[in-house]
Amino acid sequence: MNKTVAANISGIIFNIEELAYEKLGQYLNTIKGYFKNSEGGDEIMIDIEARIAELFQERVSDNKQVITLADVEEVIAIMGQPEEYLDEEATEQQDSSNRNKEAHSTTSSGESKQIFRDPDSNILGGVCSGVSQYFGFDPLWLRLLFVILFFFFGTGVLLYIILWIIIPEAKTTADKLKMRGEPVNVDNIRKNVKERFEDATDIDTKQATDKAKNAIEQIFDYFKKFITAFFQVFGKLIGVAFIAAGAFAIFILINLFMGNDAIIAVTDHGLQLFSYSEYASLIFASSEQETMALIGIITAVGIPIVSLFLAGIKLLLDIKTNLRMVGIALFVLWIGGLVLCGTVGIQLGKEFTNDAEVTEVLAIEQPVGDTLMLDIMDDVHFSNHFRNHHEYFIELTKIERKETHFGFPFLDIREQPSDSVFTIEVRRMSHGRTQKEAINRAENIRYDWNQSDSLLTFSPFFSIDNDEKFRGQHIEIIVRVPEGKAVHLSDRMDRIIYDIGNVTRTRDRRMTGKTWTMTDKGLECIDCDL
Amino acid sequence: MNIENTKAQMRKGVLEYCILSILARQEAYPSDIIAQLKDAKLIVVEGTLYPLLTRLKNAGLLGYRWEESKSGPPRKYYKLTEVGEKFLKELDLTWEELVNAVNTTTAKK
């Protein structure tokens, strides 16, 4: 009694003896290999398989329902080996690579497994079914994974479409046989590599006796085989790395721009959370511009990531499909994304072309003694931890529902030129598309300070309304000190003081907690240990 | 010089001409064509026909339609297109010329 296998050939189910099935598989593989590179190869395969099905049909009856090895051999004899075909292209191919092909096909035709989408047990495009057959596990797990990934901003959908595009469908029986070969796992790869090595040495010795081939060519051949085997394993590892990196980046990208979630920025002070959409509405002039920028950034950044992912899958699954059209399409899209980014960039640049500075000079109540005390208010929005600098834009910006606070006002101390009283200057600065707009934006900056007796307290931040846009708004406070009078800087003042000139060239950070007198040369420290 | 190779080359050139001629008479599906070619001893193995048909079809010389079959998978019925008919007419002329040429040259020998 022989074991039989049920096989679907051109849509008709045949019961085939196991040995006969193997033989048929090898035969179809040989033909497939033959027409692999010629135009319409798939179609030729489908036609040939249809004819084989027809011939099998003639060989089964109610009395004899199984296709035997003899039947298969008979059909193969009728159809003939591809070498016997009187076909121009195929014959040329054969002539050029005759020797190699024959030597190779004897060992590798039956065992090489390829990935295909399975059209027979599919739910959508047969991607999960095909991939799981390639690795030899239950497709249910993969399908589950895709469903779960679907809920992460549709990552699963994107991934599925990518796989659908690059994995070819198993159209012919030869494809299906290759699809069902031994699963690709570490054991089988190792076995395959080992066989290839043995194969390589085999061919070499055979050729050495056949034809007196020179030694250099032999070494070169062996080296080539070694490199191929090495890259087979190494390529898969690189593939896995590419896929992991690509998938992670896609996930982050989608999260970043599509979700409302806070995203992570790596800064000098560790990980900071901020939301792209909040910043976007603060910066972009209109919602149309915001959408343009979003699409631009996603294509410009996303396409290289998707390409990396594609390359990873191609390497891991050993897909030979030519993706030139997909590549060109992606490249064009990518250029489009860059153009979009550039356009928005230029538009934004125009918003910054004019700048304005609005200075307000404020008289203050003169202190009883000669010394004015300077301090800052409690920093409710930003921890005192941060140094006062534009560099920390992200850390020093806080977007609330109605207004946005910026934690980098600058405070300077300068000489009062003519008068003998303390004054304060508040300089509001902004950029804008027109001079008028810039002035308007500058005037809309809110800044808070107050005085009680000889103590002046300054806010560590300035604010704008959220219907304003951020156009480089900035605040500079100048405390004017008449000659002979002094200011005391509290310990906390290093939060806002910026590059105060003094006689001893003491740095801002070391100026706090000290009292400074204005002399004709500049500020001089009274209570420093020098 | 390999005699088998030369024979194959000669047969190959004629084969396309014969396929077109068969299809010029009537629509046919591959098995019909194979039967006629086998009778004429032009081909030995059936596989030969399929790549040729696909190539002729892709070149626009042949068209086909599907027909259901009671005893197997659906069949492709091929027939000549207009381009194919023109192509065949030219081949007819060339063939006559060739036959004349071969006859005159071989007769002198």
Interface residues (C-beta under 8 A of the other chain):
Chain A: S10 G11 I12 I31 F35 S38 E39 G40 E43 I44 D47 I48 A50 R51 A53 E54 Q57 E58 A77 I78 M79 G80 Q81 P82 E84 Y85 L86 D87 E88 E89 A90 T91
Chain B: A8 R11 K12 L15 P30 S31 I43 V44 V45 E46 G47 T48 Y50 P51 L52 L53 T54 R55 K57 N58 S69 S71 G72 P73 P74 R75 K76
